Amino acid sequence: MSTMMIKTLSPIALAVLLLAQPALARTQSGINPASNQQVANAPITQQLDKLVSSYYQNDQPGATVIVIKDGKTLLRKGYGIANLAKAEKLQADHVMRLGSITKQFTSVAILQLVEEGKIALNDPVTKFFPDYPASGKSITVEHLLTHTSGIPSYTGKPDFVAGAGKDISVQQMVDSFKNDALEFEPGTAFKYNNSGYFLLGAIIEKVSGEAYAKFVEKRLFTPLGMKNTAYEGYERSKQARAAGYSQRAGEFEPSMKISMTQPYAAGSLTSTVDDLAKWDAAVNAGKLLKAEHWKRAFTSYKLKNGQDTNYGYGWGIGQFESQTMISHGGGIPGFSTFALSLPKDKVYVAVLTNADGGLAQPEMVAMRLAASAIGKPIPEFKAVTLEEKTLDQYVGVYRIDEKNRRIVVREGDKLVMTRTNGPRTVMQAYSQNGFFKDNSSLLRVEFNKNAKGEVTEAVVHQQGTSVSHPKLNEALPEAPKAFAMTPEQFDVFAGDYELNPNFILNVRREGNKFITQATGQGIVSILPISADTFSAPEVGAQLKFEKAPDGKITQLILTQGGQNMPAKKVK
């Protein structure tokens, strides 16, 4: 689950020194056997613990972490604070919201019904919703599972945040998006989509005759002994739960309220790292489903043109250190999560954080842990300074696909990389041809040359994958021209702008620096490009301010991701 500006809460993404003493490995009934396994694996456990401890502070929200290899627990620990008001430390068995990790449970529930002959993957949506518009005839269950339906995601609508705290029925939510025009023909493109998984939950209820919460409890959680996993609000245990936080103006505050009727089958589950490890063990043992359906779940779906989507049924399918990685993340108010499995090396890592921003990204931490667990730790890069003539070799336009490009320019002693209509990323050198964002990110870029010494490609390494982008003989696009504006001229724009009742853009000046900050998110610099328009290049956004006849600023229009979103000035 995620929302709009400026840096999203999540799926779809997101600084720290930690507890000196390991959290006691425990369950409600006493000591967990995992603690003894950690002692047996002391050297690697200490290495992993040191890595995680460098990211989470002991006086802030933090993370629960588990690392399993070949059935043995290498690390199981809580880092940071579970509840700031009570100064309660996070323990490994604290319950957290999973966000979109929920989707894999929904997909397995659907596949169980497929095996019972109650659903077919090629069944159209209209089979289950006769009053669904005609577009539903071309949308199949498989399209919903693979984010290829073309249905717009209800969480991306401008009014979603405003109504996120209200309870809503399954039918009301389906009615809210079923008449929206499809964004593309089903099966022809991939676009991550919460509406599809909401519909899958509704299908489970219609076919089984049971509420989604009860179905997944009875068919998934209870058989696997996952006693601390539930649809939020339907818990079966009294296990301690972590409070969720958002960062505002550098401080962590309780996150916005959200009714769990809204994420539903797309993101409503809560769990612990222990239960997730049980889940992964069951998945790898081939429990719950026949082998043929596990294979389909972990096979990247192909579009009609043959292109891979790198997504199966509820899991992302990728590569990490030359082996298959099956993974998924989650983002929901107060929490950000990531879990991955490396079947070849029998490694499982789950990182659950109790803040939706302001902490090290759980996927980055999880991948660093996985790399260390398989004996290939990811190095912490150190910045080096290159001559300007060396940097200038890499400036240019690089091909992503037919329509999109990566633009690389030099700014001082660094390179700045921007995707077409996307945010800008400042890259610093770590070698003569290698660049990295920072050590809180796995993003790095290497530029390669031919025998003549000419730069031919940029290889982007991110999240365990490497993608080559050929250098093109295209002119650099014109950068927006800077517009001279004094601090006093800027001050007329300062204030709070309401995108939704619970979502504010604050526009302000700090000295001579012009900035904006969205509710629960970090500071973003904005640059004037005209008398009333500002660019936010690091997040690929633009702010245009509008005035009333008397000259007073009344609202701004946020343009980002192809959407124009008005925000009225409220302060």
DABEL-V250784 format. One record per residue. RES is the residue in one letter. OMEGA is omega in degrees with one decimal (none if undefined). BURIAL is 1 if it has 24 or more other C-alpha atoms within 12 Angstrom, else 0. Layout:
# DABEL-V250784
<<RES:OMEGA:BURIAL> <RES:OMEGA:BURIAL>>
This chain:
# DABEL-V250784
<<M:177.7:1> <S:175.8:1> <T:-158.2:1> <M:-165.4:1> <M:-41.4:1> <I:166.0:1> <K:-169.8:1> <T:179.3:1> <L:-171.5:1> <S:none:1> <P:95.9:1> <I:none:1> <A:-144.1:1> <L:none:1> <A:-158.5:1> <V:-173.5:1> <L:-165.1:1> <L:-174.5:1> <L:178.5:1> <A:-178.6:0> <Q:176.6:0> <P:175.1:1> <A:179.4:1> <L:176.9:1> <A:-172.8:1> <R:167.7:0> <T:-179.8:1> <Q:-175.9:0> <S:176.4:0> <G:-175.7:0> <I:177.8:0> <N:178.6:0> <P:-179.2:0> <A:-177.5:1> <S:178.5:1> <N:177.8:0> <Q:179.2:1> <Q:177.3:1> <V:-179.3:0> <A:-179.5:0> <N:-171.0:1> <A:-176.6:0> <P:-179.2:0> <I:177.3:1> <T:178.3:1> <Q:179.0:1> <Q:-179.6:1> <L:179.5:1> <D:178.8:1> <K:179.7:1> <L:-177.2:1> <V:-178.4:1> <S:179.5:1> <S:-175.8:1> <Y:-173.0:1> <Y:-178.2:1> <Q:-174.9:1> <N:177.7:1> <D:-179.9:1> <Q:168.5:1> <P:-175.1:1> <G:-171.9:1> <A:164.7:1> <T:-170.7:1> <V:169.8:1> <I:176.1:1> <V:-180.0:1> <I:172.0:1> <K:178.8:1> <D:176.8:0> <G:-178.9:1> <K:-178.9:1> <T:177.5:1> <L:179.5:1> <L:175.7:1> <R:-170.1:1> <K:172.2:1> <G:-177.6:1> <Y:176.0:1> <G:-171.2:1> <I:177.5:1> <A:-178.1:1> <N:-175.4:1> <L:-178.0:1> <A:-178.3:0> <K:-176.3:0> <A:-178.4:0> <E:-177.8:0> <K:176.5:1> <L:172.2:1> <Q:-175.6:1> <A:-175.9:1> <D:173.9:1> <H:177.7:1> <V:177.9:1> <M:170.6:1> <R:-179.7:1> <L:-172.5:1> <G:-171.0:1> <S:169.1:1> <I:174.0:1> <T:-171.3:1> <K:-178.9:1> <Q:176.4:1> <F:177.1:1> <T:-178.6:1> <S:178.8:1> <V:176.8:1> <A:177.3:1> <I:-177.8:1> <L:174.0:1> <Q:178.7:1> <L:173.8:1> <V:-178.4:1> <E:177.9:0> <E:178.3:0> <G:-178.3:0> <K:178.3:0> <I:170.0:1> <A:-177.3:0> <L:179.3:1> <N:175.0:0> <D:176.1:1> <P:178.7:1> <V:-177.3:1> <T:175.9:0> <K:-176.9:1> <F:180.0:1> <F:-176.0:1> <P:-178.6:0> <D:177.7:0> <Y:180.0:1> <P:-175.8:0> <A:179.9:0> <S:-178.9:1> <G:179.7:1> <K:-178.2:0> <S:179.4:1> <I:-179.1:1> <T:174.9:1> <V:179.9:1> <E:175.7:1> <H:179.3:1> <L:-178.7:1> <L:-170.1:1> <T:179.6:1> <H:179.8:1> <T:-176.3:1> <S:-174.9:1> <G:178.6:1> <I:177.1:1> <P:-179.5:1> <S:-177.6:1> <Y:179.0:1> <T:178.4:1> <G:-178.8:1> <K:-177.2:1> <P:-176.3:1> <D:-176.2:0> <F:-175.9:1> <V:-177.8:1> <A:-176.7:0> <G:-173.1:1> <A:-177.8:1> <G:-175.6:0> <K:173.2:0> <D:-178.3:0> <I:178.7:0> <S:178.3:0> <V:-178.2:1> <Q:178.6:1> <Q:179.5:0> <M:178.3:1> <V:178.6:1> <D:-176.4:0> <S:-178.7:1> <F:-172.2:1> <K:-179.4:1> <N:177.8:0> <D:178.4:0> <A:177.6:0> <L:179.7:1> <E:176.2:0> <F:178.1:0> <E:-178.7:1> <P:177.9:1> <G:-176.6:1> <T:-178.8:1> <A:176.5:1> <F:173.4:1> <K:-176.3:1> <Y:-163.0:1> <N:178.0:1> <N:179.5:1> <S:-179.6:1> <G:-179.2:1> <Y:172.1:1> <F:178.7:1> <L:178.9:1> <L:176.0:1> <G:178.8:1> <A:178.1:1> <I:177.5:1> <I:-179.1:1> <E:-178.0:1> <K:-175.3:1> <V:-175.3:1> <S:-175.5:1> <G:179.3:0> <E:173.8:0> <A:179.7:1> <Y:-177.7:1> <A:-178.0:1> <K:-178.4:1> <F:-177.5:1> <V:175.9:1> <E:-174.5:1> <K:-172.3:1> <R:-176.1:1> <L:-169.9:1> <F:-177.1:1> <T:179.3:0> <P:-176.7:0> <L:179.8:1> <G:179.7:0> <M:-171.1:1> <K:-178.7:1> <N:177.9:1> <T:-177.5:1> <A:164.4:1> <Y:-175.5:1> <E:-176.0:1> <G:-180.0:0> <Y:-178.0:1> <E:178.4:1> <R:179.4:0> <S:178.4:0> <K:-179.5:0> <Q:-179.8:1> <A:-177.2:1> <R:177.5:1> <A:173.0:1> <A:-178.6:1> <G:-174.1:1> <Y:170.3:1> <S:178.8:1> <Q:177.7:1> <R:-179.8:1> <A:176.8:0> <G:-179.1:0> <E:177.2:0> <F:179.4:1> <E:176.5:1> <P:-176.8:1> <S:176.9:1> <M:179.5:1> <K:175.4:1> <I:174.7:1> <S:-177.5:1> <M:169.3:1> <T:-176.3:1> <Q:174.8:1> <P:170.1:1> <Y:-174.7:1> <A:177.5:1> <A:-176.1:1> <G:-170.5:1> <S:-172.2:1> <L:172.8:1> <T:-177.5:1> <S:175.2:1> <T:177.9:1> <V:177.7:1> <D:179.2:1> <D:178.0:1> <L:176.3:1> <A:175.1:1> <K:179.0:1> <W:-178.9:1> <D:178.7:1> <A:179.1:1> <A:178.9:0> <V:-177.8:1> <N:176.9:1> <A:178.7:0> <G:178.5:0> <K:173.4:0> <L:-177.9:1> <L:172.0:1> <K:-176.7:0> <A:-177.0:0> <E:-179.1:0> <H:171.6:1> <W:179.7:1> <K:179.6:0> <R:-179.4:1> <A:-176.2:1> <F:175.9:1> <T:179.6:1> <S:-179.5:1> <Y:179.2:1> <K:175.6:1> <L:-178.2:1> <K:178.9:0> <N:178.3:0> <G:-177.7:0> <Q:177.1:0> <D:176.6:0> <T:-175.0:1> <N:177.2:1> <Y:177.7:1> <G:177.2:1> <Y:177.7:1> <G:176.8:1> <W:169.2:1> <G:-179.0:1> <I:-177.4:1> <G:179.0:1> <Q:176.0:1> <F:-179.4:1> <E:174.1:1> <S:173.9:0> <Q:-179.1:0> <T:173.4:1> <M:176.6:1> <I:-171.1:1> <S:171.7:1> <H:174.9:1> <G:177.6:1> <G:175.2:1> <G:-177.1:1> <I:-176.3:1> <P:177.2:1> <G:-172.9:1> <F:174.0:1> <S:-168.6:1> <T:173.8:1> <F:176.3:1> <A:-178.9:1> <L:176.6:1> <S:173.6:1> <L:-173.7:1> <P:-177.6:1> <K:-178.8:0> <D:178.1:1> <K:-179.9:1> <V:173.9:1> <Y:179.0:1> <V:173.1:1> <A:176.9:1> <V:-179.9:1> <L:-179.7:1> <T:-178.6:1> <N:169.2:1> <A:-178.5:1> <D:176.7:1> <G:176.4:1> <G:177.4:1> <L:174.6:1> <A:-178.8:1> <Q:-177.6:1> <P:179.3:1> <E:177.6:1> <M:179.7:1> <V:-179.3:1> <A:-178.6:1> <M:175.6:1> <R:178.0:1> <L:179.9:1> <A:179.9:1> <A:178.3:1> <S:-178.4:1> <A:179.4:1> <I:175.7:1> <G:178.5:0> <K:-176.0:0> <P:178.4:0> <I:-175.8:1> <P:170.4:0> <E:-175.9:0> <F:174.6:0> <K:-177.1:0> <A:173.4:0> <V:-179.2:0> <T:177.4:0> <L:176.3:1> <E:-178.6:0> <E:-178.1:0> <K:176.2:0> <T:179.0:0> <L:-176.1:1> <D:176.9:0> <Q:-173.0:1> <Y:178.9:1> <V:178.9:1> <G:-177.9:1> <V:-177.5:1> <Y:-173.8:1> <R:169.3:1> <I:175.2:0> <D:-175.3:0> <E:-174.0:0> <K:-170.5:0> <N:-177.2:0> <R:165.6:1> <R:-179.1:1> <I:179.0:1> <V:177.2:1> <V:176.7:1> <R:171.7:1> <E:-176.9:0> <G:-177.9:0> <D:-179.9:0> <K:172.3:1> <L:176.3:1> <V:-178.7:1> <M:-179.3:1> <T:173.1:1> <R:178.2:1> <T:-179.8:1> <N:-178.3:1> <G:179.9:1> <P:177.6:1> <R:-179.4:1> <T:178.6:1> <V:-176.8:1> <M:177.0:1> <Q:-174.8:1> <A:168.6:1> <Y:175.6:1> <S:-178.8:0> <Q:-179.7:1> <N:-177.8:1> <G:-176.3:1> <F:178.3:1> <F:179.5:1> <K:173.0:1> <D:-175.3:1> <N:169.8:1> <S:-178.7:1> <S:175.7:1> <L:-178.2:1> <L:171.3:1> <R:-176.7:1> <V:174.4:1> <E:178.6:1> <F:-178.8:1> <N:-178.0:1> <K:173.7:0> <N:-177.3:0> <A:179.9:0> <K:-179.3:0> <G:179.7:0> <E:178.1:0> <V:-175.8:1> <T:-176.5:1> <E:170.0:1> <A:179.0:1> <V:-177.6:1> <V:178.0:1> <H:-179.3:1> <Q:176.2:1> <Q:174.4:1> <G:178.9:1> <T:178.6:1> <S:-178.9:0> <V:179.8:1> <S:176.8:0> <H:-179.0:1> <P:176.4:1> <K:-177.2:1> <L:176.0:1> <N:-180.0:0> <E:179.0:0> <A:175.5:0> <L:177.0:0> <P:179.1:0> <E:177.1:0> <A:176.2:0> <P:-178.3:0> <K:178.9:0> <A:180.0:0> <F:-178.0:0> <A:179.2:0> <M:178.7:0> <T:176.3:0> <P:-179.1:0> <E:177.0:0> <Q:179.7:0> <F:-171.6:1> <D:179.1:0> <V:-179.2:1> <F:-174.4:1> <A:178.0:1> <G:177.6:1> <D:-179.9:1> <Y:-171.9:1> <E:172.7:1> <L:175.3:1> <N:-176.6:1> <P:-179.1:0> <N:-173.7:1> <F:-173.5:1> <I:167.6:1> <L:175.3:1> <N:178.1:1> <V:-176.3:1> <R:178.3:1> <R:172.1:1> <E:-171.6:0> <G:177.7:0> <N:-179.3:0> <K:179.2:0> <F:-174.5:1> <I:169.9:1> <T:179.4:1> <Q:179.2:1> <A:178.5:1> <T:175.7:1> <G:-175.4:1> <Q:-174.6:1> <G:179.7:1> <I:178.8:1> <V:178.1:1> <S:175.1:1> <I:-175.3:1> <L:179.1:1> <P:175.6:1> <I:171.6:0> <S:-176.4:0> <A:-177.8:0> <D:-175.5:1> <T:-179.1:1> <F:176.4:1> <S:172.2:1> <A:-170.2:1> <P:-176.8:1> <E:177.3:1> <V:177.1:1> <G:-176.4:1> <A:177.9:1> <Q:178.0:1> <L:176.1:1> <K:-177.0:1> <F:-179.4:1> <E:-176.4:1> <K:170.9:0> <A:179.0:0> <P:-179.8:0> <D:176.0:0> <G:-179.7:0> <K:178.4:0> <I:-178.1:1> <T:-179.1:1> <Q:171.1:1> <L:174.1:1> <I:176.6:1> <L:176.0:1> <T:-178.6:1> <Q:177.9:1> <G:179.0:0> <G:179.7:0> <Q:172.9:0> <N:-173.8:0> <M:180.0:1> <P:177.0:1> <A:-178.9:1> <K:177.6:1> <K:-178.1:1> <V:-178.0:0> <K:none:0>>
